[in-house]
Amino acid sequence: MTFRVLVTDSVELSGLHPLVDDPALEVVTVDDSSSQEFFVELARADALIVRSATKVTTDTFDQAPNLAAVGRAGVGIDNVDVAAATERGVAVFNAPGGNTIAAAELTMALLISVARKIPAAEASLRGGGWDRAAFKGVELRGKTMGLIGAGRIGSEVAIRCKAFEMDVIAYDPYLSPTRAQELDIEMVGFEQVIERADFISVHVPLTEETTGIIGRDSLGRMKRSVFVVNASRGGVVDEGALADALHGGVIAGAALDVYELEPLPADSPLRDAPNLVLTPHLGASTAEAQVGVATEVANKIRLLLETGNRADAVNARQLS
């Protein structure tokens, strides 16, 4: 028996070798998920692999009667209706490990960029300026990094901050004392991170509890010299409150890679906020990460189709 796997959203094909090399599987690629060709193939597919562009909804499942699995080549599954998938017995997989280093390195790039005002200085120079005094930044060494979340990515950020001779404190109810000791992280409460840190980096999923966790109240309790970085999920930072805090000098600066709505709306208050670095969701945008997430999710899809094993599905417990 041959299983058909439909791949869309320009998933890195070199990462799909677990599927392509298996004679029991047929891989069909249609990068435009709004095309008629995509829906023709969807009706015949046993599994679907997407990135961010395709929204996997109830309607998607209605048009895919044979679908046994959906794979998201990335960490988040915001674009997949997991409840609808579970209702139809469809396993949902993601790739939480494939882009860890890419996301951690981007966090550090954002951190340095906002601390040293690199984007603004570069734009000024290209515009004909040479105003060195306007772009005096701050060093990382000797400062306190406050992590909100110290899982896979947060831990890698901690390791890199230590290389910059920073002290690291973290709020993460799931971080074990043993792991914290290994990373040389001081475990503290959320309030302490907000009030003590010179830099704050958020590494949490978007849940009911984390939505707006960096909001007007928490921003108001931070040091006026603090820099806030979010390369985790859009929505954990209240964008209106952040824009107001930057305009009012409540905090020194911020850098964001993720947003409540993507692409970022033209009328977003973030677009004209001062001392703010914005990037278009580049966390997993490295050649290595794209291969990594594709390979990770491909292996999980292959295992399910050939053995029925769905232990790694995000909805495994609900399906059992």
C-alpha positions as CSV (number, residue, x, y, z in Angstrom):
1,M,0.0,0.0,0.0
2,T,1.3,3.5,-0.9
3,F,0.5,6.5,1.2
4,R,0.3,10.0,-0.3
5,V,1.8,12.9,1.6
6,L,0.9,16.4,0.4
7,V,3.5,19.1,1.1
8,T,2.8,22.8,0.8
9,D,4.2,26.3,1.9
10,S,7.6,25.7,0.4
11,V,8.7,23.3,3.1
12,E,12.4,22.5,2.6
13,L,12.5,19.5,0.3
14,S,16.0,18.4,1.3
15,G,14.5,17.8,4.8
16,L,11.9,15.4,3.5
17,H,14.2,12.5,2.7
18,P,12.6,10.2,5.3
19,L,9.5,10.4,3.1
20,V,11.0,10.7,-0.4
21,D,13.4,7.8,0.2
22,D,10.6,5.4,1.4
23,P,9.0,3.4,-1.5
24,A,5.9,3.0,0.5
25,L,5.3,6.8,0.4
26,E,4.5,9.2,-2.4
27,V,5.3,12.8,-1.8
28,V,3.3,15.5,-3.7
29,T,4.4,19.1,-3.5
30,V,2.0,22.0,-4.2
31,D,3.4,25.2,-2.7
32,D,0.2,27.3,-3.3
33,S,-2.4,26.0,-0.9
34,S,-5.0,28.3,-2.5
35,S,-4.7,26.7,-5.9
36,Q,-7.2,24.2,-7.4
37,E,-4.3,21.7,-7.7
38,F,-3.8,21.8,-4.0
39,F,-7.5,20.9,-3.2
40,V,-7.4,18.1,-5.8
41,E,-4.4,16.6,-4.1
42,L,-5.8,17.3,-0.6
43,A,-8.8,15.0,-1.4
44,R,-6.4,12.1,-2.0
45,A,-3.8,12.8,0.8
46,D,-3.1,10.6,3.7
47,A,-1.0,13.2,5.4
48,L,-0.4,17.0,5.0
49,I,2.7,19.0,5.9
50,V,2.5,22.8,6.2
51,R,4.5,25.7,7.5
52,S,2.8,29.0,8.5
53,A,1.0,30.2,5.4
54,T,-1.7,27.4,5.2
55,K,-4.5,27.5,7.7
56,V,-5.6,24.0,8.5
57,T,-9.3,24.4,9.5
58,T,-12.5,22.4,9.7
59,D,-13.0,23.1,6.0
60,T,-9.6,21.6,5.3
61,F,-10.6,18.4,7.1
62,D,-13.9,18.3,5.3
63,Q,-12.1,18.2,2.0
64,A,-9.6,15.5,3.1
65,P,-11.5,12.3,3.9
66,N,-8.4,10.2,4.0
67,L,-6.2,12.4,6.2
68,A,-4.6,10.7,9.1
69,A,-2.0,13.3,10.0
70,V,-1.1,16.9,9.8
71,G,2.5,18.0,10.3
72,R,3.6,21.6,11.0
73,A,7.2,22.1,10.0
74,G,7.9,24.4,13.0
75,V,7.3,24.8,16.7
76,G,3.9,26.5,16.9
77,I,0.6,25.1,15.7
78,D,-1.4,28.3,15.8
79,N,-2.4,27.7,12.1
80,V,-3.8,24.2,12.8
81,D,-7.2,23.7,14.4
82,V,-6.2,20.9,16.7
83,A,-9.7,20.5,18.2
84,A,-11.1,19.9,14.7
85,A,-8.3,17.5,13.9
86,T,-8.9,15.5,17.1
87,E,-12.6,15.3,16.4
88,R,-11.8,13.6,13.1
89,G,-9.1,11.3,14.6
90,V,-6.3,13.2,12.8
91,A,-2.9,13.3,14.6
92,V,-1.2,16.7,14.6
93,F,2.6,16.8,14.8
94,N,5.1,19.7,15.1
95,A,8.8,20.1,15.2
96,P,9.8,21.7,18.5
97,G,13.5,20.9,18.3
98,G,14.4,21.8,14.7
99,N,14.7,25.5,15.0
100,T,16.0,25.9,18.6
101,I,19.4,27.2,17.7
102,A,18.1,29.5,15.0
103,A,15.6,31.1,17.4
104,A,18.2,31.4,20.2
105,E,20.7,33.1,17.8
106,L,18.0,35.5,16.5
107,T,17.2,36.4,20.1
108,M,20.8,37.3,20.7
109,A,20.9,39.3,17.4
110,L,17.8,41.3,18.4
111,L,19.3,41.8,21.9
112,I,22.5,43.3,20.5
113,S,20.7,45.2,17.8
114,V,18.5,47.1,20.2
115,A,21.2,47.6,22.9
116,R,23.6,49.1,20.4
117,K,21.0,50.8,18.2
118,I,22.4,49.1,15.1
119,P,19.4,49.3,12.7
120,A,18.9,53.0,13.4
121,A,22.6,53.8,13.0
122,E,22.8,51.8,9.8
123,A,19.7,53.7,8.4
124,S,21.2,57.0,9.4
125,L,24.6,56.3,7.7
126,R,22.9,55.2,4.5
127,G,20.9,58.4,4.6
128,G,24.2,60.4,4.6
129,G,24.6,60.9,8.3
130,W,27.6,60.4,10.7
131,D,26.0,61.1,14.0
132,R,27.9,58.8,16.4
133,A,26.7,60.6,19.5
134,A,23.1,59.8,18.7
135,F,23.7,56.1,18.8
136,K,25.4,55.5,22.1
137,G,24.3,52.0,23.4
138,V,24.9,49.8,26.4
139,E,27.0,46.7,26.9
140,L,25.6,43.3,27.8
141,R,28.5,42.4,30.1
142,G,27.6,42.7,33.8
143,K,23.9,43.1,33.1
144,T,21.1,40.9,34.3
145,M,19.1,38.9,31.7
146,G,15.6,38.0,32.8
147,L,14.1,35.0,31.0
148,I,10.4,34.4,31.1
149,G,10.5,30.7,30.1
150,A,13.7,28.6,30.1
151,G,12.8,25.6,28.0
152,R,14.6,24.5,24.8
153,I,15.1,28.0,23.4
154,G,15.3,29.9,26.7
155,S,18.0,27.6,27.9
156,E,20.1,28.1,24.7
157,V,19.7,31.9,25.2
158,A,20.9,31.5,28.8
159,I,24.0,29.7,27.6
160,R,24.8,32.5,25.1
161,C,24.1,35.2,27.7
162,K,26.6,33.6,30.0
163,A,29.2,33.8,27.2
164,F,28.6,37.6,27.2
165,E,29.3,37.6,31.0
166,M,25.7,38.3,31.9
167,D,23.9,37.2,35.1
168,V,20.8,35.2,34.2
169,I,17.6,35.0,36.2
170,A,14.5,33.1,35.0
171,Y,10.8,32.6,35.8
172,D,9.7,29.1,34.6
173,P,7.5,26.9,36.9
174,Y,8.6,23.9,34.9
175,L,12.4,24.4,35.2
176,S,13.9,21.9,37.6
177,P,16.4,23.1,40.2
178,T,18.9,20.6,38.8
179,R,18.6,22.1,35.2
180,A,18.8,25.6,36.6
181,Q,22.0,24.8,38.4
182,E,23.5,23.2,35.3
183,L,22.7,26.4,33.4
184,D,23.8,28.7,36.2
185,I,20.4,30.3,36.3
186,E,18.9,31.9,39.4
187,M,15.2,30.8,39.6
188,V,13.0,33.6,40.7
189,G,9.3,34.7,40.5
190,F,7.7,36.6,37.6
191,E,7.7,39.8,39.6
192,Q,11.4,39.6,40.3
193,V,12.2,39.1,36.6
194,I,10.1,42.2,35.8
195,E,11.7,44.4,38.4
196,R,15.3,43.2,38.5
197,A,16.3,42.5,34.9
198,D,18.2,44.9,32.6
199,F,17.1,42.8,29.6
200,I,14.0,40.6,29.4
201,S,13.5,37.9,26.8
202,V,10.2,36.0,26.5
203,H,10.2,32.3,25.6
204,V,6.7,30.9,26.3
205,P,3.9,29.4,24.2
206,L,0.8,31.5,23.6
207,T,-1.8,30.3,26.1
208,E,-4.6,31.8,28.1
209,E,-2.2,32.4,30.9
210,T,0.6,34.0,28.8
211,T,-1.5,36.2,26.5
212,G,-0.4,39.8,27.3
213,I,2.0,38.7,30.0
214,I,4.1,41.7,29.0
215,G,1.4,44.3,29.4
216,R,0.8,47.8,30.7
217,D,1.2,46.9,34.4
218,S,4.4,44.8,34.0
219,L,6.0,47.4,31.7
220,G,5.3,50.0,34.3
221,R,7.2,48.0,36.9
222,M,10.3,47.5,34.8
223,K,13.5,49.6,35.0
224,R,13.4,52.6,32.8
225,S,16.6,51.3,31.3
226,V,15.3,47.9,30.4
227,F,15.2,46.3,26.9
228,V,12.4,43.8,26.1
229,V,12.8,41.1,23.4
230,N,10.1,38.7,22.1
231,A,11.0,36.1,19.5
232,S,8.5,33.5,20.9
233,R,4.9,34.0,20.0
234,G,2.9,37.0,19.0
235,G,0.3,38.0,21.6
236,V,2.4,37.5,24.7
237,V,3.3,41.1,24.5
238,D,0.5,43.7,24.5
239,E,1.6,45.7,21.4
240,G,-0.4,48.8,22.2
241,A,1.0,49.0,25.7
242,L,4.5,48.4,24.4
243,A,4.2,51.2,21.9
244,D,2.9,53.6,24.6
245,A,5.8,52.6,26.9
246,L,8.3,53.3,24.2
247,H,6.8,56.7,23.3
248,G,6.6,57.6,27.0
249,G,10.1,56.5,27.9
250,V,8.8,54.0,30.3
251,I,11.4,51.5,29.0
252,A,14.6,52.0,27.0
253,G,13.8,49.8,24.0
254,A,12.4,46.6,22.6
255,A,12.8,44.2,19.7
256,L,10.1,41.9,18.3
257,D,10.1,39.1,15.8
258,V,6.5,38.0,16.3
259,Y,3.2,39.8,16.4
260,E,-0.5,39.5,17.3
261,L,-1.4,39.7,13.6
262,E,0.9,38.6,10.9
263,P,1.9,40.2,8.5
264,L,2.1,43.2,10.8
265,P,-0.8,45.6,9.9
266,A,0.1,48.9,8.2
267,D,-1.6,50.8,11.0
268,S,0.1,48.9,13.8
269,P,1.2,51.3,16.6
270,L,4.5,49.5,16.6
271,R,5.5,50.9,13.2
272,D,6.3,54.4,14.5
273,A,7.3,53.5,18.0
274,P,10.8,54.7,18.9
275,N,13.8,52.5,20.0
276,L,12.1,49.4,18.6
277,V,13.6,46.8,16.3
278,L,11.2,44.9,14.2
279,T,11.8,41.7,12.1
280,P,9.3,39.7,10.1
281,H,9.1,36.4,12.1
282,L,12.6,35.2,11.2
283,G,13.1,32.9,14.2
284,A,13.3,29.7,12.0
285,S,14.6,31.4,8.9
286,T,17.9,29.7,8.5
287,A,18.9,27.1,6.0
288,E,19.8,24.7,8.8
289,A,16.5,25.2,10.7
290,Q,14.3,24.7,7.7
291,V,16.0,21.4,7.0
292,G,15.8,20.4,10.7
293,V,12.1,21.1,11.2
294,A,11.2,19.4,7.9
295,T,13.2,16.3,8.8
296,E,11.7,16.1,12.3
297,V,8.1,16.3,11.2
298,A,8.8,14.0,8.2
299,N,10.0,11.3,10.5
300,K,7.0,11.6,12.7
301,I,4.6,11.4,9.7
302,R,6.4,8.4,8.3
303,L,6.2,6.5,11.6
304,L,2.5,7.1,11.9
305,L,1.6,6.1,8.4
306,E,3.6,2.9,8.5
307,T,3.1,1.8,12.1
308,G,0.2,3.8,13.4
309,N,2.5,5.3,16.1
310,R,1.2,8.7,17.1
311,A,2.8,9.0,20.5
312,D,4.6,12.2,19.5
313,A,1.4,13.9,18.3
314,V,0.4,17.1,20.2
315,N,-3.1,15.7,20.5
316,A,-2.0,12.1,21.3
317,R,-3.7,12.0,24.7
318,Q,-7.0,13.1,23.2
319,L,-6.8,10.6,20.4
320,S,-6.0,7.6,22.7
